[in-house]
Amino acid sequence: MPKKESIKPPDMPTAPFFMGTYGDMVTLLFALFVILYSMSDMDPKLFENASKAMKGAFGILPAQESPMKSTAIKITDTDVTRRMSEYESMLDMEQVIKELDMVDKITVQQTEAGAIIRFTDEVLFRKGSALLRPEAFDVLRAVGVKLQEKNPKSIEVEGHTDSTPIRSRQFPSNWELSSARATSVVKFFINIVEIDPSKLQATGHGEYKPIAPNNNRINMAKNRRVEIIVTDRSFKTNILK
């Protein structure tokens, strides 16, 4: 009968089981103290300059010259106040347009040139005409009164057409038609709303500043428009931003 092999008992650990975890903890603590010691030996001036550079980059303090040579963007209290006022003004004008039920025909847009209130031509004029429609009076009056309340530095009215040529006795080209339409709106603001004429300007661009290609009826309708550009400086910056 073959001899049974003896089974050796498993080797017993030479240290308690918790010593492994304890050793890891001690190692981590040692690394932490090394890091703290190295930080305590840091050059205070270098640390201060680095701190100011980071704060300056976020506009908290004037930026010190950093290794990346980055420039801090400074925003003054006046800039913040002006932007808040312009934003509130734009919301007010949008509310006026909603009350007029003209959201699909009058829009407010912010651009580098200023805040633009854009009317489709059918809101104000009949085809080929520069005479204001009677239905346009209440619309322009409501918009003009709100502009008067905001007291901007300048209000520039621009007339635009599509590329369809016009050759009438009154309007030999789209230049004359677009200029006459802008002038009609300006006269309404002066005579009815009583806006200071020195703040107003009328300009006609004809078909030469389209906002869409003149390749179909929908796009051509977009290009036939009157725009009121409202700025807080003389024809340069905006108030309804």
Backbone bond lengths (Angstrom), bond angles and torsions (degrees), N, CA, C in turn:
res aa  C-N    CA-C-N  psi(-1)  N-CA   C-N-CA  omega(-1)  CA-C   N-CA-C  phi
1 M - - - 1.466 - - 1.519 108.07 -
2 P 1.381 114.88 127.67 1.472 117.08 -177.07 1.503 111.43 -64.95
3 K 1.317 113.39 149.75 1.454 120.10 -178.25 1.525 109.65 -79.75
4 K 1.323 116.85 134.08 1.482 120.98 177.50 1.520 109.58 -73.51
5 E 1.360 112.06 135.51 1.459 116.57 176.50 1.515 109.45 -74.41
6 S 1.265 113.86 138.03 1.470 117.97 178.63 1.520 110.31 -78.21
7 I 1.315 117.08 137.74 1.472 122.91 -179.99 1.508 108.60 -93.76
8 K 1.342 113.31 122.02 1.459 118.32 179.86 1.521 109.83 -76.88
9 P 1.287 117.07 136.45 1.468 119.69 175.68 1.523 110.51 -67.76
10 P 1.348 118.05 149.26 1.471 120.71 -179.34 1.513 110.99 -62.14
11 D 1.357 113.86 148.18 1.467 119.10 178.24 1.509 109.83 -65.35
12 M 1.283 116.60 133.45 1.452 121.99 178.28 1.526 109.43 -82.34
13 P 1.341 116.92 143.27 1.476 119.17 179.54 1.510 110.07 -62.95
14 T 1.312 114.61 144.20 1.462 119.71 -179.97 1.517 112.45 -81.73
15 A 1.372 117.75 -11.67 1.471 121.31 178.63 1.515 107.76 -140.29
16 P 1.324 117.95 157.76 1.471 120.25 177.87 1.525 111.88 -57.97
17 F 1.347 115.83 153.56 1.472 120.38 -177.14 1.525 112.55 -61.48
18 F 1.312 118.94 -33.54 1.467 120.40 -173.70 1.527 112.39 -71.99
19 M 1.340 116.20 -11.92 1.453 119.02 -176.22 1.532 112.42 -66.45
20 G 1.345 116.64 -28.14 1.469 118.90 178.45 1.522 111.58 -63.90
21 T 1.344 115.02 -49.65 1.462 119.74 178.11 1.519 111.07 -62.84
22 Y 1.336 115.44 -41.31 1.463 120.09 -179.33 1.535 110.63 -61.68
23 G 1.329 115.33 -40.64 1.465 119.22 179.77 1.518 112.02 -63.81
24 D 1.367 116.61 -41.44 1.467 119.79 177.23 1.521 111.31 -60.59
25 M 1.327 115.58 -41.56 1.459 119.64 -178.56 1.527 111.23 -64.01
26 V 1.325 116.13 -42.73 1.462 120.32 179.52 1.525 111.04 -63.31
27 T 1.335 115.78 -39.70 1.472 119.68 178.48 1.521 111.39 -62.09
28 L 1.352 116.27 -44.06 1.458 120.20 179.31 1.526 111.61 -64.33
29 L 1.351 115.93 -40.68 1.463 119.17 177.81 1.527 111.07 -62.79
30 F 1.329 116.59 -40.03 1.456 120.70 178.41 1.536 110.64 -60.64
31 A 1.357 115.52 -44.75 1.468 119.71 179.30 1.522 110.58 -62.55
32 L 1.350 116.95 -39.51 1.463 120.71 179.99 1.519 111.02 -62.12
33 F 1.339 116.78 -44.48 1.461 119.99 -178.93 1.526 111.62 -67.29
34 V 1.313 117.11 -33.19 1.467 120.12 176.23 1.521 110.08 -63.45
35 I 1.345 116.45 -43.90 1.462 120.57 179.60 1.526 110.95 -63.88
36 L 1.353 116.29 -43.99 1.463 120.16 179.51 1.530 111.25 -62.32
37 Y 1.336 116.08 -40.03 1.460 119.50 179.72 1.529 110.87 -64.70
38 S 1.338 115.91 -41.65 1.466 118.79 -179.27 1.527 111.20 -66.08
39 M 1.340 117.10 -35.17 1.463 120.62 178.07 1.525 110.82 -69.17
40 S 1.321 117.90 -35.58 1.464 120.53 -179.41 1.516 111.58 -66.18
41 D 1.312 117.45 -19.40 1.460 121.21 -177.83 1.528 111.71 -96.94
42 M 1.373 116.85 9.57 1.458 120.62 -176.51 1.529 110.28 -73.28
43 D 1.314 116.50 146.53 1.463 122.18 177.77 1.523 109.45 -65.49
44 P 1.345 119.03 116.17 1.473 120.81 -176.98 1.525 112.80 -59.46
45 K 1.326 118.03 -38.48 1.460 120.97 -178.78 1.521 110.78 -64.95
46 L 1.338 115.72 -42.38 1.458 119.93 178.69 1.523 110.74 -62.65
47 F 1.367 115.47 -42.43 1.460 119.38 179.51 1.531 111.21 -63.60
48 E 1.334 116.91 -40.70 1.473 121.23 -179.50 1.525 111.11 -63.93
49 N 1.329 116.69 -44.48 1.466 120.04 179.88 1.523 111.32 -63.68
50 A 1.331 116.34 -40.75 1.466 119.54 178.75 1.513 110.82 -64.38
51 S 1.343 115.85 -40.32 1.458 120.36 179.81 1.523 111.09 -63.74
52 K 1.363 117.00 -44.62 1.463 120.31 179.95 1.524 111.52 -65.46
53 A 1.313 116.78 -36.63 1.467 119.85 179.25 1.518 110.96 -62.94
54 M 1.340 116.10 -42.21 1.467 119.76 179.11 1.519 111.16 -66.67
55 K 1.357 116.20 -43.05 1.459 119.02 178.99 1.518 111.46 -65.12
56 G 1.315 116.51 -40.39 1.460 119.57 179.70 1.507 112.44 -64.10
57 A 1.326 116.89 -34.41 1.469 120.11 179.13 1.503 111.61 -64.10
58 F 1.358 117.01 -27.04 1.456 120.87 177.61 1.516 112.25 -96.44
59 G 1.341 117.43 9.04 1.455 120.00 176.67 1.501 114.15 77.58
60 I 1.351 119.11 14.36 1.459 121.48 -178.78 1.520 110.45 -82.97
61 L 1.337 117.51 -45.83 1.447 123.04 177.01 1.520 108.42 -133.42
62 P 1.338 117.89 160.81 1.467 119.18 175.38 1.515 110.19 -56.01
63 A 1.329 116.10 131.65 1.470 120.00 -173.71 1.512 111.73 -73.98
64 Q 1.344 116.56 137.76 1.456 121.84 168.97 1.525 106.86 -85.76
65 E 1.309 115.59 158.16 1.461 118.70 -179.65 1.505 109.67 -66.47
66 S 1.318 116.59 119.65 1.454 121.07 -177.64 1.522 109.41 -98.51
67 P 1.353 116.50 166.02 1.457 118.62 178.67 1.519 112.50 -59.35
68 M 1.342 118.12 -25.86 1.467 120.67 -179.74 1.509 112.32 -86.12
69 K 1.363 117.98 -2.76 1.459 122.33 179.88 1.515 111.86 57.21
70 S 1.322 117.78 35.21 1.454 120.83 -178.79 1.517 109.84 -79.20
71 T 1.334 116.38 152.54 1.456 122.79 -179.20 1.511 108.93 -109.99
72 A 1.321 117.37 129.98 1.465 121.49 -179.69 1.516 110.19 -76.64
73 I 1.323 116.50 143.15 1.456 122.36 175.20 1.514 107.95 -93.35
74 K 1.324 116.52 116.95 1.451 121.01 -176.55 1.523 109.94 -96.43
75 I 1.306 116.45 125.87 1.464 122.57 178.00 1.519 107.82 -117.30
76 T 1.330 116.87 116.92 1.457 121.09 -177.60 1.517 110.12 -86.69
77 D 1.337 114.66 165.59 1.464 120.29 176.73 1.516 111.08 -61.10
78 T 1.333 116.34 -35.45 1.469 120.33 179.28 1.515 110.87 -63.78
79 D 1.347 117.57 -41.22 1.464 121.12 178.80 1.523 110.60 -62.41
80 V 1.325 116.24 -43.83 1.464 120.19 -178.79 1.523 110.28 -63.60
81 T 1.334 116.65 -45.20 1.463 120.93 -179.95 1.522 111.24 -61.93
82 R 1.341 116.06 -43.25 1.464 119.90 -178.53 1.520 111.05 -64.95
83 R 1.343 116.52 -43.09 1.462 120.04 -178.97 1.525 111.53 -66.08
84 M 1.327 116.83 -38.22 1.460 120.28 177.56 1.526 110.13 -64.35
85 S 1.333 116.52 -41.97 1.466 120.81 179.66 1.517 110.91 -64.54
86 E 1.332 116.44 -41.83 1.459 120.62 -179.94 1.525 110.96 -65.47
87 Y 1.335 116.36 -40.73 1.467 120.37 179.59 1.528 110.68 -64.12
88 E 1.332 116.86 -43.32 1.460 120.52 177.91 1.522 111.10 -63.68
89 S 1.329 116.72 -37.06 1.465 120.66 179.35 1.519 111.24 -64.98
90 M 1.345 116.49 -39.77 1.451 120.08 179.15 1.527 110.49 -64.93
91 L 1.340 116.05 -41.20 1.466 119.26 177.87 1.517 110.77 -63.48
92 D 1.337 117.43 -38.35 1.467 120.98 178.01 1.518 110.85 -61.78
93 M 1.337 116.83 -43.24 1.465 120.14 -179.47 1.528 110.69 -66.97
94 E 1.311 117.59 -38.94 1.463 120.25 177.17 1.527 110.81 -62.95
95 Q 1.329 116.92 -35.22 1.464 120.40 177.82 1.520 110.77 -66.93
96 V 1.329 117.04 -38.85 1.472 120.83 176.62 1.524 110.19 -60.50
97 I 1.331 116.49 -43.46 1.463 120.91 -179.02 1.527 110.52 -64.89
98 K 1.330 117.32 -38.04 1.464 120.15 177.08 1.527 110.90 -64.15
99 E 1.317 116.81 -41.96 1.466 120.64 179.82 1.526 111.60 -65.24
100 L 1.327 116.36 -29.16 1.467 120.69 176.97 1.522 112.23 -80.52
101 D 1.337 116.78 -7.37 1.467 122.79 -176.54 1.531 110.69 58.72
102 M 1.342 114.89 46.39 1.460 120.97 -177.01 1.526 111.49 -125.48
103 V 1.321 116.79 25.15 1.465 119.89 -174.97 1.522 111.81 -59.49
104 D 1.312 117.67 -33.51 1.469 120.98 -178.24 1.517 112.85 -84.30
105 K 1.343 117.70 -6.70 1.466 120.79 -177.02 1.520 113.92 -121.70
106 I 1.331 116.70 -15.24 1.465 121.30 177.07 1.519 107.44 -130.82
107 T 1.318 117.06 130.46 1.462 121.06 -179.86 1.528 109.35 -129.31
108 V 1.340 114.86 157.68 1.468 121.54 174.24 1.516 106.98 -118.65
109 Q 1.319 115.83 127.55 1.462 121.20 -177.08 1.526 109.68 -134.24
110 Q 1.342 115.71 140.30 1.462 120.49 177.31 1.519 109.72 -97.60
111 T 1.325 117.05 128.61 1.464 122.44 178.06 1.516 108.88 -135.67
112 E 1.336 116.47 175.69 1.458 120.84 176.90 1.519 111.12 -64.72
113 A 1.326 116.81 -31.59 1.465 120.36 -179.51 1.521 112.08 -72.08
114 G 1.310 118.03 -25.47 1.457 122.13 -177.73 1.517 110.65 147.49
115 A 1.308 115.24 -175.22 1.462 120.64 175.66 1.520 108.03 -81.93
116 I 1.321 116.19 125.06 1.465 120.54 -175.50 1.521 109.79 -108.65
117 I 1.330 115.25 124.02 1.464 121.63 170.71 1.526 105.65 -99.99
118 R 1.316 117.04 114.57 1.468 121.54 -170.46 1.530 110.35 -110.97
119 F 1.333 115.86 123.08 1.464 123.63 177.66 1.524 109.28 -106.70
120 T 1.322 117.82 134.38 1.456 119.01 166.92 1.524 107.73 -70.50
121 D 1.325 116.96 148.79 1.467 118.95 -171.67 1.524 113.04 -63.10
122 E 1.328 117.63 -28.72 1.460 120.09 -177.01 1.528 112.59 -67.35
123 V 1.336 117.27 -20.44 1.462 120.23 177.54 1.518 110.31 -67.92
124 L 1.334 117.41 -35.30 1.462 121.56 -171.57 1.520 114.44 -108.37
125 F 1.334 118.16 -32.26 1.471 120.83 -170.01 1.530 112.04 -135.53
126 R 1.313 113.99 155.76 1.459 119.87 168.35 1.530 108.68 -84.90
127 K 1.319 115.57 164.36 1.460 121.12 -177.18 1.526 111.17 -58.45
128 G 1.337 116.18 128.39 1.460 121.63 176.29 1.515 114.52 72.07
129 S 1.337 118.06 11.67 1.460 121.53 -177.07 1.522 110.81 -119.61
130 A 1.338 115.98 152.45 1.461 122.05 175.21 1.521 111.23 -113.02
131 L 1.344 117.01 8.23 1.462 121.41 175.95 1.528 109.01 -86.49
132 L 1.321 116.00 131.19 1.457 119.57 179.91 1.524 111.09 -65.32
133 R 1.312 116.14 135.48 1.457 120.59 174.17 1.526 109.33 -66.56
134 P 1.319 119.45 144.54 1.476 120.69 176.61 1.528 112.19 -57.12
135 E 1.340 116.49 -33.02 1.463 120.15 179.30 1.531 112.02 -67.19
136 A 1.331 116.72 -17.84 1.462 120.37 -177.76 1.521 112.55 -81.70
137 F 1.335 117.35 -15.74 1.459 119.84 -174.29 1.530 112.11 -60.51
138 D 1.337 116.78 -48.84 1.471 119.63 -178.21 1.527 111.25 -64.65
139 V 1.335 116.13 -36.05 1.462 120.31 -179.64 1.532 110.17 -65.58
140 L 1.330 116.62 -50.73 1.463 119.94 -178.94 1.524 111.70 -66.41
141 R 1.322 116.03 -34.25 1.468 118.67 179.18 1.533 110.54 -64.68
142 A 1.336 117.07 -44.98 1.465 120.54 179.96 1.525 111.20 -63.05
143 V 1.326 116.88 -44.03 1.463 120.69 179.00 1.526 110.17 -66.62
144 G 1.326 117.21 -42.89 1.457 121.06 -178.92 1.517 112.82 -64.30
145 V 1.326 117.11 -40.18 1.463 120.65 178.65 1.530 110.49 -62.73
146 K 1.319 116.67 -41.86 1.468 119.85 178.56 1.535 110.77 -65.15
147 L 1.337 116.78 -39.07 1.462 119.52 176.18 1.526 110.67 -63.73
148 Q 1.315 116.32 -40.38 1.457 120.79 178.75 1.526 111.23 -61.30
149 E 1.311 116.97 -38.70 1.469 121.27 179.08 1.531 111.08 -63.92
150 K 1.331 116.56 -37.84 1.458 120.54 -176.91 1.521 112.25 -77.89
151 N 1.322 116.91 -18.69 1.470 122.68 175.37 1.537 112.68 52.34
152 P 1.331 118.04 57.28 1.466 120.03 178.43 1.526 111.01 -72.43
153 K 1.328 115.56 165.37 1.462 119.87 179.11 1.532 111.39 -75.54
154 S 1.330 117.15 -32.38 1.465 119.01 -178.23 1.524 111.29 -150.98
155 I 1.331 114.73 149.95 1.464 122.58 177.92 1.526 106.56 -134.15
156 E 1.304 116.22 110.08 1.468 120.94 -178.24 1.527 108.95 -105.85
157 V 1.319 115.56 123.29 1.465 121.53 -179.83 1.532 108.00 -103.91
158 E 1.327 116.03 124.95 1.460 121.49 -178.13 1.522 110.46 -119.31
159 G 1.316 115.88 133.70 1.456 121.38 175.01 1.518 110.63 -101.79
160 H 1.343 116.07 140.17 1.467 121.78 -179.58 1.531 109.21 -136.81
161 T 1.319 116.37 149.14 1.464 121.60 176.65 1.526 109.46 -127.83
162 D 1.333 115.99 175.05 1.460 119.40 170.27 1.527 108.06 -88.15
163 S 1.314 116.31 -169.79 1.467 120.13 -174.58 1.524 113.74 -87.96
164 T 1.323 117.76 2.58 1.462 120.04 179.19 1.525 109.83 -68.88
165 P 1.332 118.85 123.08 1.467 120.23 -177.82 1.531 111.06 -66.63
166 I 1.327 116.14 148.22 1.457 121.94 173.32 1.526 107.87 -128.64
167 R 1.325 116.04 131.07 1.471 120.63 -179.59 1.529 108.29 -137.79
168 S 1.313 113.97 81.27 1.458 118.65 177.23 1.525 108.95 -115.64
169 R 1.331 116.14 169.22 1.451 119.47 179.08 1.527 111.04 -62.96
170 Q 1.326 115.86 -36.80 1.461 119.94 -178.44 1.521 112.06 -79.85
171 F 1.337 116.58 -36.72 1.467 120.64 -177.39 1.533 109.20 -128.18
172 P 1.316 117.78 94.29 1.467 120.76 179.96 1.531 113.31 -64.20
173 S 1.341 117.25 -23.77 1.461 119.94 179.84 1.533 108.88 -153.03
174 N 1.323 115.07 175.17 1.465 119.83 178.86 1.533 112.70 -67.94
175 W 1.325 116.89 -20.40 1.464 119.36 174.78 1.528 110.26 -58.74
176 E 1.327 115.24 -50.16 1.471 119.87 -177.77 1.525 111.64 -65.83
177 L 1.334 117.14 -40.66 1.458 120.13 -178.89 1.533 110.65 -64.77
178 S 1.325 117.31 -47.60 1.473 120.09 -178.11 1.529 111.25 -65.90
179 S 1.331 116.99 -37.58 1.468 120.09 178.68 1.526 111.26 -67.55
180 A 1.334 116.30 -40.66 1.461 120.35 -179.91 1.529 110.85 -65.88
181 R 1.304 117.79 -37.55 1.470 120.99 178.95 1.534 110.61 -66.40
182 A 1.311 116.84 -43.54 1.462 119.76 177.59 1.528 110.63 -62.29
183 T 1.316 116.32 -39.74 1.464 120.33 179.35 1.525 111.59 -65.98
184 S 1.314 117.71 -36.82 1.467 121.29 178.81 1.533 110.79 -61.87
185 V 1.334 116.35 -41.22 1.465 120.09 178.79 1.527 110.58 -67.28
186 V 1.324 116.70 -42.29 1.468 120.54 178.68 1.528 110.86 -61.51
187 K 1.326 117.23 -43.87 1.470 120.36 179.02 1.527 111.34 -62.71
188 F 1.325 116.73 -36.88 1.466 119.84 177.85 1.532 110.01 -63.43
189 F 1.314 117.03 -44.71 1.465 120.55 179.53 1.536 111.23 -62.33
190 I 1.331 116.58 -36.19 1.466 119.92 -179.31 1.527 111.02 -74.31
191 N 1.324 116.76 -48.69 1.465 121.07 -171.56 1.529 113.80 -81.55
192 I 1.324 117.01 -34.12 1.471 120.15 -174.72 1.527 111.56 -100.76
193 V 1.327 116.76 -48.56 1.466 120.24 -177.33 1.533 110.83 -86.27
194 E 1.325 116.13 -19.90 1.471 122.73 179.37 1.527 112.28 64.37
195 I 1.324 115.54 43.14 1.469 120.71 171.91 1.518 108.49 -77.09
196 D 1.313 116.75 142.82 1.464 122.62 179.96 1.531 109.83 -56.24
197 P 1.345 118.26 119.61 1.476 119.92 -178.10 1.522 113.71 -59.70
198 S 1.348 117.28 -26.57 1.465 118.99 -178.78 1.527 112.36 -68.05
199 K 1.326 117.42 -14.71 1.464 121.33 179.10 1.524 112.07 -92.07
200 L 1.317 117.11 -7.45 1.463 120.95 -171.73 1.526 111.88 -105.20
201 Q 1.325 114.36 149.13 1.466 121.42 177.01 1.523 108.52 -147.73
202 A 1.319 116.76 136.69 1.472 122.35 178.74 1.523 109.38 -114.30
203 T 1.341 115.85 131.99 1.460 121.15 -178.30 1.526 109.50 -139.63
204 G 1.325 116.42 138.95 1.458 121.14 175.26 1.519 110.74 -114.34
205 H 1.328 117.00 132.70 1.466 121.62 -178.46 1.527 113.06 -114.39
206 G 1.338 116.89 -0.80 1.459 118.57 -178.29 1.523 111.10 58.40
207 E 1.329 116.08 -137.54 1.464 120.73 -179.17 1.525 112.83 -97.15
208 Y 1.341 117.34 11.66 1.457 120.40 -166.70 1.536 115.10 -92.11
209 K 1.315 117.92 1.21 1.468 120.32 174.02 1.527 109.54 -131.98
210 P 1.329 116.88 65.02 1.472 119.63 -179.11 1.523 111.53 -72.60
211 I 1.322 116.39 153.83 1.469 121.32 173.86 1.529 110.47 -104.88
212 A 1.329 116.69 -1.38 1.464 122.41 177.71 1.528 107.77 -153.03
213 P 1.333 118.07 154.05 1.471 119.97 177.49 1.533 110.94 -62.23
214 N 1.310 116.96 139.23 1.464 120.99 178.20 1.533 110.35 -83.52
215 N 1.345 115.67 58.54 1.464 118.99 -174.66 1.531 113.63 -114.76
216 N 1.336 117.55 -0.49 1.457 120.19 174.94 1.527 109.18 -159.43
217 R 1.320 116.18 170.84 1.457 120.50 -173.53 1.523 112.68 -64.83
218 I 1.335 116.80 -36.54 1.467 119.74 -178.59 1.524 110.74 -66.05
219 N 1.331 116.44 -45.88 1.462 119.80 -179.98 1.523 111.80 -67.62
220 M 1.317 116.57 -37.80 1.469 119.30 179.02 1.525 110.88 -64.71
221 A 1.333 117.03 -34.56 1.468 120.56 176.96 1.530 110.50 -66.02
222 K 1.338 116.82 -34.78 1.468 119.82 177.07 1.523 111.63 -64.97
223 N 1.319 116.17 -36.70 1.467 120.39 -177.38 1.524 112.86 -74.69
224 R 1.310 117.83 -24.27 1.470 120.62 176.50 1.531 107.57 -81.25
225 R 1.301 116.03 100.08 1.461 119.36 -170.65 1.524 111.69 -155.25
226 V 1.318 114.65 164.71 1.465 122.80 169.31 1.524 106.81 -123.24
227 E 1.316 116.23 131.22 1.456 121.42 -179.28 1.525 110.34 -117.76
228 I 1.322 115.55 135.04 1.466 121.90 174.75 1.520 106.86 -110.00
229 I 1.322 116.68 113.64 1.463 122.35 -178.86 1.523 107.81 -101.15
230 V 1.322 115.34 117.96 1.459 121.41 -175.17 1.522 108.97 -107.43
231 T 1.333 116.98 125.80 1.454 121.51 -177.19 1.522 111.13 -130.15
232 D 1.344 115.51 157.05 1.459 119.64 179.73 1.521 112.55 -97.85
233 R 1.321 116.06 1.85 1.459 121.33 170.08 1.503 107.58 -133.20
234 S 1.296 116.45 169.12 1.451 119.97 -172.84 1.534 111.82 -61.53
235 F 1.338 115.33 92.14 1.461 123.30 175.19 1.536 113.02 58.08
236 K 1.346 117.58 32.75 1.456 120.12 -177.84 1.526 113.17 -128.41
237 T 1.317 118.05 -50.55 1.457 119.78 -176.29 1.510 109.96 -123.40
238 N 1.347 115.77 171.15 1.452 118.25 -168.54 1.520 113.32 -109.43
239 I 1.353 114.96 162.39 1.468 121.42 176.74 1.521 111.27 -114.60
240 L 1.323 117.77 -18.63 1.469 120.29 -176.90 1.514 111.82 -102.40
241 K 1.280 117.73 25.50 1.461 121.19 -176.39 1.506 110.94 -63.14
